[in-house]
Amino acid sequence: MDAGTLAWGITSSALVLFMTPGVAFFYGGLVKAKSVISMMMMSFGAMALIAVLWILYGFNMAAVSDPWAFAGNPFSNFALSSPELSSSDFVLALFGSTFAIITVALISGAIADRARFGSWMIFAGVWATVVYFPVAAWVWGGGWIMNLGTTLFGEESGIFVMDYAGGTAVHINAGAAALALALVLGKRIGFQKGIQKPHNVPLVMLGASILWFGWFGFNAGAEANWYYADTETYGSMGPDSLAGVIVINTLGATAAAIIGWLIVEKFKDGKATSVGAASGAVAGLVAITPACAFLTPGWALLLGLVTGVICAFAIELKWKLGYDDSLDVVGIHLVGGVIGTLYLGFFATETGLFLGGGIEQLTVQAIAAFGVLIYSFVVAWILGFAIEKTIGFRIKNEDELAGVDTSVHGEEGYSLAEQV
C-alpha cells in the first residue's frame, strides 16, 4: 500500500470497529431497561474475543490457495508472528478483524433477554472459528464462492459472485445463525406481539447513526482490504477507484430504505416511528453492502426502497411463524442480505439479467447466498443445541423475569434511586 491507501485502511478499520458499539447502542435501546447491560455486553464480548482469535489464527484461515479448501491453515502464521509481515499486512489484518467482530455481534440480537453471557462467548468463539473464518475465505479469500463464476461458466464469461463488502459473509451468515439460536433458545416468557417496547429510543437512534457513519468505512474501505487484491476485478485505490460510486450508493440506498419502511408503517399502523426510521436505515445498509460497487446510483435507490418495504413486512414473520427473533436480526439482516445479493443478478451493471446479461449472474448469486445460509444455520443450530444441553444457554425463567442485567452481570443500566 502507498501512504494514502495505508492511511485510509487504518481510518476505515476504525470506522468499522466503531460500528460494533453502534450495534450495542442500537440493540441496547431496543430491549427492556433491565436487559440493556446484557445486550451491550454481548457486543463488547464479541469485540474482545473475536479480535484475539482473529490475530491468533482467524486471519490465516480467511485465505486459501486451493479454491476447494475449507479454510486456510490456522497455524501457518500463528499470532501474526512471521517476520515477513509488513505494515500493510497488519493493516489488512486489522480491517478483516472488524468484519469478523461485527458479524458475530449481530447474531446476539436474536437472543436478547434470555441468554447466558458465558455460553454466548463459547458460541461466539466456536462459530467464528468454524463458520465465519472459513466463509470469509470462500467469499473473499480465494475459495469456492470467489471462483464460482469461473467454475460454472469459464473464465472468459467474466462472471463472478458479487459481494463487495459482506452480503453473504456478514449479513446472511449472521442472520441464518440468529434464526438457529432463536429456535434453540425458544421464546421469551409471554412471547406475543407487543411483548415489549424499546426502553430507550434515543439509544436506538444513536446506534443507527453510528452504524450509518461507520458503514462508509465498511463499504468504501474494502478497496484497501486484503481480500480485494484482484484489482482488475474489483478496482483499487487511485484515479480509477470505485470509492465514489460506493459512497454515493451507501448514502442513497440507506435513505431510500428509510422512506420505504416509513411508508409501510404509515399505511399499516397509522404512524411513522423513529424506531422504524432507524430499522429502515439498517435494512438499506445491509442490502447495499454486497451491491455498493456494482450498481449505478439510480438502481441503488430502487434497491433501498424495495428493501425498506420488504423488511418492514418481514419482521412480522416471527409472530406468524412463532420464532422469537427478539430484535429482528432475521427480518433485517438475513432478509436484507438475501435481497441485496440476489438483486445484483437482475441489476448489476452489464451482467444483470435486465441490464444486458443472462441468467448466469443470478445463478451464482443465488448459489452463494443460499449456500452460506444453509451452512451457517446448520452449524449454529448444532452448536447452540450442544451448549444448551450441556452447560445451558438460556437463563432460568426467574432470572429472565428479574432481569438479565442483575442476574448475569450484577449491574443495572439505570440507577435512579437516591444514593447515600
Protein Blocks (a to p, Z undefined) as FASTA:
>chain_A
ZZklmmmmmmmmmmmmmmmmmmmmmmmmmmcfklmmmmmmmmmmmmmmmmmmmmmmmmmm
mpcfbfkbfbdcfklmgghlafkbcfklmmmmmmmmmmmmmmmmmmmmmmgoiacfklmm
mmmmmmmmmmmmmmmmmmmnopaklmmmmmmnojklopacddfkopmmmmmmmmmmmmmm
mmmnopaehiaehkaccfblklmmmmmmmmmmmmmmmmmmmmmpmklmblmlnopadjkl
cklmmmmmmmmmmmmmmmmmmmmmmmmnopacfklmmmmmmmmmmmmmmmmmmccfklmm
mmmmmmmmmmmmmmmmmmmnopacfkommmmmmmmmmmmmmmmmmmgghjamknopafkl
mmmmmmmmmmmmmmmmmmmmmmmmmmmmmnopadcfklmmnopklmmnopafbdfbccZZ
